[in-house]
Amino acid sequence: MDKFAIQNNQYVRPYHQFMSFSPFKVAELYYDALSYFGYVSIAMSYIQGDHIAEVGCGDGKILKELATRYPEKMFEGFDLSKESILFARAFGSSTNLSFYDVDFSHGQTVYDTIFCVETLEHISDTDTPRFVSSLYNRLNPGGRLVVTVPSTNLKLISKHYRHYDVQIIQESLKQFRCDMCMYADSKRGFWLKKLLANRLFILNNQYVLDHIVSLYKKKYMYAHAHDGAHVVGVFTKV
């Protein structure tokens, strides 16, 4: 089974949609909910401009969140998986939000910000240069590319071609100016994830959840090179 098929077969349930950002809540067993909250929250804080795309949008959770926060902006999500786009449309389509199951590189529209969240690791080595060029070509001058990737501190899994450190992601995106590159989601916070994701109960007391999120943001959301599970980068087309 190829890597795309492995990823595509996971779209049997829109698991990202079972958590919320504000306030943070988890509706079912979802071990990576805090991790996802952490690196996505950092990424979303770097939005700029009025026309935004996400490439590899999956079930559309990120754009749904952004479209709700910024009703005056226009958002478009792209993914090659028809199954994921069906979920995205079911949960998130609105007047300022659209989803497409097409190859992003074939379009002509340009954007002020492009999000590429946990996507580059799914692109083969031979396709990566073409993919990166398509991101560059479809940004306005001065446009911003916001990227998150799993770090080399995580064991490579079957659906990924590679994991990244700061140097690798900067080299992969050398067409862009790197404005910021950091490690996020410290592996030392695993015990908080286990508290949320256990088979005995779903923690839904908002007071407790708020304290867990506060602790995570203070201690574990930002990380170092030796313990960060993800890398977040902000790049500009110059």
C-alpha positions in Angstrom: 0.0 0.0 0.0 1.4 3.4 -1.0 1.7 6.3 1.5 -1.2 8.3 0.1 -3.5 5.2 0.4 -2.4 4.8 4.1 -3.3 8.4 4.8 -6.5 8.3 2.8 -7.7 5.2 4.6 -7.6 7.1 7.9 -10.4 9.4 6.7 -13.2 7.1 8.1 -14.0 9.7 10.8 -13.2 13.4 11.1 -11.3 13.1 14.3 -10.0 16.7 14.2 -13.6 17.9 14.3 -14.1 16.2 17.7 -12.1 18.9 19.5 -12.6 22.6 19.8 -10.0 25.4 20.3 -11.9 28.0 22.3 -12.7 26.8 24.8 -10.6 23.7 24.4 -12.8 20.5 24.6 -12.4 16.9 23.5 -15.5 14.9 22.6 -13.9 11.5 22.3 -10.7 9.5 22.8 -8.1 11.6 20.9 -4.5 11.3 22.2 -3.0 14.0 20.0 -5.7 16.7 20.7 -3.3 18.8 22.9 -0.5 18.5 20.4 -2.8 19.5 17.5 -4.1 22.4 19.6 -0.5 23.6 20.3 1.1 23.6 16.9 -2.0 24.7 15.1 -2.6 27.6 17.5 0.9 28.8 16.9 0.5 28.5 13.1 -2.9 30.2 13.0 -1.5 33.2 14.9 0.6 34.1 11.8 -2.3 34.6 9.4 -2.1 37.8 7.2 -4.1 39.3 4.4 -7.6 38.6 3.2 -7.3 35.6 0.9 -6.0 32.5 2.6 -5.5 28.9 1.4 -4.6 25.7 3.1 -2.9 23.0 1.1 -3.4 19.5 2.5 -6.4 20.7 4.5 -7.7 17.2 5.5 -11.1 17.4 7.1 -11.0 21.2 7.2 -10.8 21.8 10.9 -8.2 24.6 10.7 -10.0 26.6 8.0 -13.3 26.1 9.7 -11.8 27.7 12.8 -10.2 30.6 10.9 -13.3 31.3 8.8 -15.4 31.6 12.0 -12.8 33.9 13.6 -12.4 36.1 10.5 -15.7 36.3 8.6 -14.4 39.2 6.5 -11.6 37.0 5.0 -11.9 34.4 2.2 -10.6 30.8 2.8 -10.0 28.0 0.4 -8.9 24.4 1.3 -7.3 21.9 -1.1 -6.6 18.2 -0.6 -6.2 15.3 -3.1 -8.3 13.0 -0.9 -11.9 13.1 -1.9 -12.9 11.5 1.4 -11.3 14.2 3.4 -12.9 17.0 1.3 -16.3 15.4 1.8 -15.8 15.7 5.6 -14.5 19.3 5.2 -17.5 20.3 3.2 -19.9 18.7 5.6 -18.4 20.4 8.7 -17.2 23.7 7.4 -18.5 25.1 4.1 -19.8 28.7 4.4 -20.0 31.9 2.5 -16.3 32.6 3.1 -15.0 29.0 3.1 -14.7 26.5 0.2 -13.0 23.2 -0.3 -11.6 21.5 -3.4 -10.4 17.9 -4.1 -7.9 19.1 -6.8 -4.2 19.4 -7.2 -3.3 22.8 -5.8 -0.4 23.2 -8.4 -2.9 23.3 -11.3 -4.7 26.5 -10.2 -3.9 30.2 -10.9 -5.4 32.1 -7.9 -2.8 33.8 -5.7 -3.1 34.2 -1.9 -1.9 36.4 0.9 -1.3 33.4 3.3 -0.9 29.7 2.5 -1.0 27.2 5.4 0.7 23.9 4.9 0.0 22.0 8.2 1.5 18.5 8.5 1.6 18.2 4.7 5.2 18.3 3.5 6.0 15.0 5.1 3.4 13.3 2.8 5.1 14.6 -0.4 7.6 12.3 -2.1 11.2 13.3 -2.6 10.7 13.6 -6.3 7.6 15.7 -6.0 8.8 18.0 -3.3 10.5 20.6 -5.5 7.4 20.9 -7.8 5.2 21.2 -4.7 7.3 23.9 -3.1 7.4 25.8 -6.4 3.6 25.7 -6.6 3.4 27.2 -3.1 5.8 30.0 -4.1 4.0 30.7 -7.4 0.6 31.0 -5.8 1.6 33.6 -3.1 1.4 37.3 -3.7 4.7 39.2 -3.4 5.3 39.5 0.3 2.8 36.6 0.9 3.3 34.3 3.9 3.7 30.6 3.9 3.0 29.0 7.3 4.3 25.4 7.7 4.2 22.8 10.4 5.9 19.4 10.2 6.7 16.5 12.5 10.2 16.7 13.9 13.0 14.2 13.7 12.4 13.6 17.5 9.4 11.5 16.4 9.9 8.0 14.9 9.2 8.0 11.2 5.8 6.3 10.5 4.7 4.4 7.4 2.6 7.2 5.9 5.4 9.8 6.0 8.4 10.2 3.7 10.5 12.1 6.2 10.5 14.2 9.4 12.2 17.6 9.8 14.5 19.7 11.9 14.9 23.4 11.6 17.8 23.1 9.1 16.0 20.6 6.9 12.8 22.7 6.6 14.7 25.8 5.9 16.7 24.0 3.2 13.5 22.5 1.7 11.9 26.0 1.5 15.0 28.0 0.4 13.0 29.8 -2.3 11.4 31.7 0.6 12.8 34.0 3.3 12.6 32.3 6.7 11.1 34.8 9.2 10.7 32.3 12.1 11.3 28.6 12.7 10.7 27.0 16.1 10.1 23.7 17.8 6.7 23.1 19.3 4.8 20.5 21.4 7.4 19.3 23.9 7.4 15.5 24.3 7.7 16.1 28.1 4.0 16.9 28.1 3.0 13.3 27.3 1.4 12.9 30.7 -1.1 15.6 30.1 -2.1 13.9 26.8 -2.5 10.6 28.7 -4.8 12.4 31.2 -7.0 13.5 28.4 -6.9 10.3 26.3 -7.6 7.4 28.6 -10.1 4.5 28.3 -11.8 5.2 31.6 -13.4 8.6 31.0 -13.6 11.7 28.8 -12.6 14.7 30.8 -15.3 17.4 30.1 -15.1 19.6 33.2 -14.3 23.0 31.6 -12.6 24.3 34.7 -10.1 21.4 34.7 -9.7 21.6 30.9 -8.9 25.3 31.1 -6.2 24.6 33.7 -4.7 21.8 31.6 -4.5 24.0 28.6 -3.0 26.8 30.7 -0.3 24.4 32.0 0.3 23.1 28.5 0.7 26.5 27.0 3.1 27.6 29.8 5.3 24.5 29.9 4.9 22.4 26.8 3.5 24.2 23.8 6.9 25.7 22.9 9.8 23.3 22.9 13.5 22.9 22.2 15.5 21.1 19.5 15.9 18.0 21.7 12.3 17.5 22.7 10.0 19.3 20.2 7.6 16.9 18.4 6.9 19.5 15.7 8.5 22.3 13.8 6.6 25.5 12.9 8.0 27.8 10.3 6.9 31.2 8.8 8.3 32.1 5.4 7.8 35.0 3.1 7.9 35.2 -0.7 10.4 37.9 -1.6 
